[in-house]
Amino acid sequence: MATQEYSGGTLLASAGQSLVSLGLITRGKVHGTFPGGDISLSKGDVVGLIDIAFDSHFLTYQAIEDTSVIVLPLKDMKSIYDLMWSNADVAKTLFKSMVSQTVTLLSQYLRSKEECEIMHTQLLEWYNSYRQISLRNNIISRSLAQFDSFSELTLEEDIDGWLGGFYESFDNFASELVQSMVENADFMCGFLIHASKDLHGILSVIGAINDYYVDKLSIVMQDNGIDLFDFCTGLLFRLVPGSDDFEQLSADIENMIDYVKKHPGVDPDTLYERVTAYQERRSGLIATNSVNNDSADDTQGSSLSELNNSLDIILEYSGVAEAVGNVFRTLVSKYKRMPDRNSSDNEARKLREELTKLFYEIYVAVLKKSFKEKNLLPAVKMFLDFGYVDEELAGKENAAYLYNISKSFIGNPDKGIYTASEWLKAVYCCKKEPSRNEFDTDYISHLHELKLAGKITAADEQALTENGDARLKYELENMFPLVNKITFGRITTFTPVFSEHNVLKPLQSSLVSADILVEGLKKIKAIDYSAFYRDNIYTNEQIGISKEYIAVEVMPDIILTPNIGSRGIMWQEIEGRKRTTPARFAISAFHLEDIRITLTHLVGEFRWEMCKRIQGGRWNDVTDKSLTSEYFDYVQFYKKNNELSQEAKEKIKQNLIKSKNSFKEMFVRDYLLWVLFEGTGSPRLNKVSRAIFCTYCPFPAELRKKIMINPLYKELLERYETKNRAKIHRFDNIITKLTTAKIPIPQEILDHRAFLAGTVET
């Protein structure tokens, strides 16, 4: 047994590295880290012992001072058996170290659970305080989506209550009993293996607790700025300095800052920048602040001078009848004067309905005229892309901001991203097909139905197929108004006009750009790389390929609806009947929620609906294996599933209630967990649902390799790769055959081979 010396800071072993030896510490200290926690080891402890039942390290070990370690080679369990059989002192050391590490990690598990309980209570207190202060000062409180489903920590697979007492009891055994146990090599092998498996279960639960903790901590502060800290600081600067509410909220904010500093989980740079900005603004220490404000006022004044009488500019441009314009002016004026624009009384509801109806009539007139012009007046473009009609209704600061971004607010059609006006123009110019209506009927089918009903002739049907006015009319009467209302989020109080009372967070931080959407989809595909791939038939008789099914990626079209909203919608999964056409998503131009969560939700919906489209009437028939059929079977018969614990079954029951018994909605909830948590190696699903996602929403190869070190994933991922190997082998044979014949390999074949292997670029 050789002794190895390590200087402080040296890495002894990394997570995922093969376990080829154990290390008995004779001097110094070693720090072990794992997802969600760490452990300190010192003289008498054994490095790597936690993983003795497995073939690789789960922890990363680093010397924190000069350390000496006796290396115990570990070819297999028999080598340890022989060592313990021949050396009782080594056996005793392994026994004591295993008990010590297990008890330490069990204590960490209990502390972590307690900290989560404290955090849950504290966050609710701060949030309720924020809402009460808002209410007392007649300020509309903003809603944080995380609090809609804010619950205490629940664990899918918790630690048995007796486990702590079991391992702690070994410390109280008589020395003679301990000696007799360690001298029995068979007992020791069994003890070490079972303890190692118990420890991996403990580590997994600690990781899940840490995920919950970090997730809830993000409610206080996170990178995107949509958090409780932002809510409270934004409210503070609308209060009267020195008032009781001002002082109370200031104290809450300071407590939040202290809490985040004491509990790592927030990016240090983010913490520093945001806290510094808050403190400087509150104390008024920025000497140039007034200069900047003067400059901003000058810019705003210049913008507003061009927006004076915006409503008149828009109505004049539209060319609608004067009587129509006058009625719309009256409605806008009434809406501006409403003390509560969200009122639910009949008068307010009727006003909103009349305003909405007339808005779209004018919108059509403005839109058609805009198709013929390149340089639109700022007020006109703001009307089309944001629903802007009046500088006072929008609020002067908001109007100035919209003016400043109006020219640069464009989509990226090459990436499938469109502003509202860009999308409608693409439909008008026959570059995009009109969307289906709410009854799932597309434009071509609609024309055919009219012909069958005798309302149009065959010649009319052919002519209307490419008639811009007719196509635009179908889009504006069926998809556009409904999607605009849905993405707004609060259907009962919706009006399409831009109003200051709907600006619940700074426009700058809620603006959705093409770059944000492209990056958001890229992050999702980094976890679920096959999300937008569909099977397509490939033939190439010239090189001997008569028929092969290959996967092709078809990214969705995304439409930015002209509102400030909180929802996204997956309107349709394909165009017409062809499966290799883009899906159609819609998201508000100013989005109040976390854009990544919204996009992930949309991709989950798309996954479900696309599978149903492909499977047809057999989408829920488990004899025909598919994503929807297996998930449907799992949820429908979960009570009889012996693979699920009672706790897991109870959680499924609660999730079904939250999903209003919608299997699709429950799937989407699980898909969010798959992408946002499981994709980072943080278990949230039960073993049955995890297996379904591993099969049908696989991780890319690099991520599979990284996550496979976690025992919860290893068997599932190995099973997936075994099944996938045969498919890859088939295409390897095709490539080999073509290479031997010196025939250039079609890119489609190479791309599909990369798809099967999970090595496509995301």
C-alpha positions, 0 to 999 in steps of 0.5 A, spaced: 500 500 500 503 506 497 502 513 500 501 518 495 502 526 497 498 531 495 499 539 496 493 544 498 488 545 492 490 538 488 485 534 485 484 527 488 478 525 483 473 528 479 466 526 478 465 521 473 472 518 473 473 511 474 473 508 481 480 504 481 482 505 488 480 508 495 484 513 499 485 512 506 487 519 509 493 519 514 494 527 514 491 533 512 484 534 509 480 533 503 473 536 501 468 532 497 463 536 493 457 533 489 450 536 486 447 540 492 452 539 498 459 537 500 463 533 505 469 534 509 474 528 510 480 528 515 485 523 518 481 516 518 476 517 513 477 514 506 476 518 499 471 514 494 468 509 500 461 512 498 462 510 491 464 503 493 458 499 490 459 503 483 464 503 478 465 511 478 466 517 483 460 521 484 463 526 488 469 531 486 475 530 491 480 536 493 485 537 498 484 543 502 491 543 505 497 538 504 495 531 505 497 524 505 493 518 503 494 511 503 492 508 496 488 502 497 487 499 490 480 497 488 480 492 482 473 489 484 470 488 490 474 481 491 480 485 492 477 489 498 474 483 501 482 480 501 484 486 504 479 486 510 480 479 511 488 479 511 488 486 515 482 487 521 485 494 522 483 496 515 477 493 515 475 497 522 477 504 518 473 502 512 467 501 517 468 507 521 469 512 515 463 509 512 459 510 518 461 517 519 460 519 512 453 516 512 451 520 519 454 526 516 450 526 510 444 524 514 445 530 518 446 535 512 440 532 509 436 534 515 439 541 516 437 542 508 430 540 509 429 545 515 432 550 511 427 549 506 421 550 511 424 556 513 425 559 506 418 557 504 415 561 510 420 567 509 418 568 502 411 568 503 412 573 509 415 578 504 410 577 498 404 578 502 408 584 505 409 587 498 402 586 496 399 589 502 403 595 502 401 595 494 394 595 496 394 600 502 397 605 497 392 604 491 398 601 487 397 595 482 401 589 485 405 585 480 404 577 480 409 573 480 408 566 477 412 562 482 407 563 487 401 561 483 404 554 485 408 555 491 408 549 495 412 546 501 418 541 499 415 535 497 420 529 495 419 524 490 423 519 494 425 521 501 429 518 506 426 512 510 425 515 517 429 509 521 435 510 517 439 515 521 438 512 527 440 505 524 447 508 522 448 512 529 447 506 533 453 503 530 457 509 534 454 506 541 455 498 540 460 495 544 467 495 542 467 487 542 461 487 538 464 492 533 471 488 533 467 481 531 463 485 525 469 488 522 473 481 523 467 478 518 469 480 511 463 477 508 459 482 513 463 488 511 463 487 504 455 486 505 455 492 509 459 497 505 455 495 499 449 496 502 451 503 505 454 505 499 447 504 495 444 508 501 449 514 501 447 514 493 440 515 495 441 520 500 446 524 495 440 524 490 435 526 495 440 532 498 440 534 490 433 534 490 432 539 496 438 543 493 434 544 487 428 546 490 432 551 495 435 554 489 429 554 485 425 558 491 431 562 492 430 565 485 424 568 487 428 573 491 433 574 485 435 571 478 438 573 472 432 575 468 430 580 473 423 578 474 423 577 481 421 579 488 427 584 489 425 587 483 417 588 485 419 590 492 424 595 489 420 598 484 414 599 489 419 602 494 420 608 489 413 609 488 412 610 496 413 617 500 420 617 503 419 616 510 412 613 511 411 607 515 410 603 508 417 606 505 420 604 512 417 597 512 419 595 505 426 598 506 427 593 511 424 587 507 429 589 502 435 589 506 433 583 509 432 580 502 439 582 500 442 579 507 438 573 506 441 572 498 448 573 501 448 568 506 445 563 502 449 562 495 445 560 489 445 567 486 450 569 481 455 574 485 455 579 479 448 579 478 447 580 486 453 586 486 450 589 480 443 589 482 444 591 490 449 596 488 444 600 483 438 599 488 443 602 494 445 608 489 438 610 487 435 610 494 441 614 497 441 619 491 449 618 491 450 618 483 452 625 482 450 625 474 443 622 475 440 629 474 444 630 468 442 624 465 434 625 467 435 632 463 438 628 457 432 623 458 427 628 458 430 632 452 429 625 448 422 624 451 420 631 449 423 630 442 419 623 441 413 626 444 413 632 439 412 627 433 407 623 437 402 629 439 395 627 437 397 620 435 390 617 434 388 623 429 395 621 425 392 613 425 385 615 423 387 619 418 392 614 415 387 609 415 382 612 411 376 610 415 370 614 414 369 620 419 363 617 423 367 611 424 373 615 426 369 619 431 366 613 434 373 610 436 375 617 438 369 617 443 371 610 446 378 611 447 376 618 451 371 614 455 376 608 456 382 613 458 377 616 463 375 610 467 377 610 474 378 602 473 380 599 466 380 592 469 373 593 472 368 587 471 361 591 471 357 591 465 358 598 463 366 597 463 365 590 459 361 593 454 366 599 453 371 594 452 367 590 447 366 596 443 373 598 443 376 592 441 371 591 435 372 598 432 380 597 433 380 591 429 376 594 423 381 600 423 387 595 424 385 592 417 385 599 414 391 601 416 395 594 415 392 594 408 395 601 406 402 599 410 403 594 405 404 599 399 409 603 403 416 602 406 417 608 411 411 608 416 410 614 420 412 612 427 405 612 430 402 608 425 408 602 426 407 603 433 399 601 432 400 595 428 406 592 432 404 594 439 396 596 439 398 603 441 393 609 439 394 615 444 400 618 448 396 619 454 393 612 454 400 609 453 403 614 458 408 619 456 414 615 458 412 608 455 410 612 448 417 615 448 420 608 449 415 605 443 417 611 439 425 609 440 424 602 438 419 602 433 424 602 427 428 597 430 423 592 432 423 587 427 422 579 426 427 575 423 423 571 418 429 567 416 429 564 423 421 563 423 420 569 427 415 575 425 412 581 428 404 582 427 405 586 421 410 582 418 406 576 419 400 578 416 404 581 410 407 574 409 400 571 409 397 577 404 403 576 399 402 568 399 409 567 403 405 563 409 399 560 409 393 563 413 392 559 420 387 554 422 381 557 425 379 555 432 375 549 429 382 546 426 380 548 419 385 551 415 384 556 409 384 551 403 379 546 407 375 552 408 374 554 401 373 547 399 367 547 404 364 553 401 365 550 394 361 543 396 356 548 400 355 551 393 357 558 396 363 559 391 364 555 384 370 551 382 373 557 379 372 561 385 376 556 389 382 556 385 382 564 385 381 565 392 387 560 394 392 566 392 387 572 393 391 576 398 385 580 401 381 573 402 387 570 405 388 576 410 381 576 411 381 569 414 387 570 418 384 577 421 377 574 422 379 567 425 386 567 428 389 574 430 384 577 434 383 570 438 391 569 439 392 576 441 387 576 447 389 569 449 397 571 449 394 577 453 393 573 459 387 576 462 381 575 457 376 578 461 379 585 461 382 584 454 382 590 450 387 590 444 389 598 445 396 599 449 394 602 456 399 604 461 395 600 466 397 594 463 405 595 464 406 591 470 414 591 469 419 596 465 418 595 458 425 594 457 425 588 461 419 585 458 421 586 450 421 580 446 426 580 440 428 575 435 435 574 438 431 572 445 427 567 442 432 564 438 437 563 444 431 561 448 429 555 443 437 553 442 437 552 450 431 547 450 434 544 444 440 543 448 436 538 452 431 536 448 435 536 441 430 532 437 424 536 439 423 539 432 425 533 428 420 529 424 420 523 419 421 524 412 422 519 406 428 519 402 429 516 396 435 516 391 435 511 386 441 513 383 445 510 389 441 504 390 437 508 396 429 506 394 426 508 401 429 510 407 426 514 413 430 520 415 429 525 420 429 533 418 428 539 423 423 544 422 423 550 426 416 553 428 414 560 426 413 565 432 408 571 431 409 577 436 402 579 438 401 586 439 400 586 447 403 586 453 401 579 456 403 573 460 402 567 456 404 564 449 400 559 445 401 553 440 396 555 435 398 549 430 403 543 430 403 543 422 401 547 416 395 544 412 396 536 412 404 536 410 407 534 416 414 537 414 411 544 415 413 549 421 408 549 427 405 556 429 407 559 436 405 566 438 408 570 444 406 577 446 411 582 444 412 585 451 412 578 455 411 579 463 413 572 465 420 568 464 420 567 457 424 560 457 419 557 461 413 560 456 417 557 450 419 550 454 411 550 455 410 551 448 415 546 446 411 541 450 405 542 447 408 541 440 411 535 442 404 532 445 400 535 439 405 533 434 405 526 436 397 525 436 397 528 429 402 522 427 399 517 431 392 519 429 386 515 432 391 510 435 395 516 439 392 513 446 393 506 444 399 503 448 399 497 443 402 502 438 408 505 442 409 512 442 410 518 447 402 520 448 400 512 448 405 511 453 404 517 457 396 516 457 397 509 459 402 511 465 397 516 468 391 512 466 393 506 470 398 509 475 394 507 481 395 499 479 403 501 477 407 497 482 413 501 480 410 507 483 411 508 491 405 511 495 408 518 495 409 518 488 402 516 486 399 521 491 403 526 487 400 524 481 393 525 484 395 532 486 398 533 479 392 531 476 388 535 480 392 541 478 392 540 471 384 539 471 385 532 469 388 534 463 393 528 461 396 533 456 397 539 461 400 534 466 405 532 460 407 539 459 408 540 466 412 534 466 416 536 460 418 543 464 421 539 469 424 534 464 428 540 460 429 545 466 431 540 472 432 533 469 436 536 463 441 538 468 441 532 472 437 534 478 431 529 479 424 531 479 420 526 475 418 519 478 422 513 475 416 511 470 415 518 467 423 519 467 423 512 463 418 515 458 422 522 457 428 518 456 425 514 450 422 519 447 425 526 448 432 523 449 438 528 451 444 529 446 450 524 446 454 529 450 449 530 456 447 523 456 454 521 457 455 527 463 448 525 466 450 517 466 454 518 472 447 519 476 445 512 478 437 514 477 439 515 470 444 510 468 440 504 467 435 508 463 440 511 458 444 505 457 437 501 455 436 507 450 443 507 447 442 499 446 436 500 442 439 506 438 445 502 437 441 498 432 438 504 428 445 507 428 448 500 425 443 500 419 446 507 417 453 505 418 452 500 413 449 504 408 455 509 409 460 503 409 457 501 402 457 507 399 464 509 401 466 502 398 463 504 392 466 511 392 459 514 391 459 521 395 455 520 401 448 524 401 448 530 406 441 527 408 444 520 410 450 523 414 445 528 418 440 522 420 446 518 422 448 524 427 441 525 429 440 518 431 447 519 435 445 525 438 451 529 435 447 534 431 448 541 432 443 545 436 
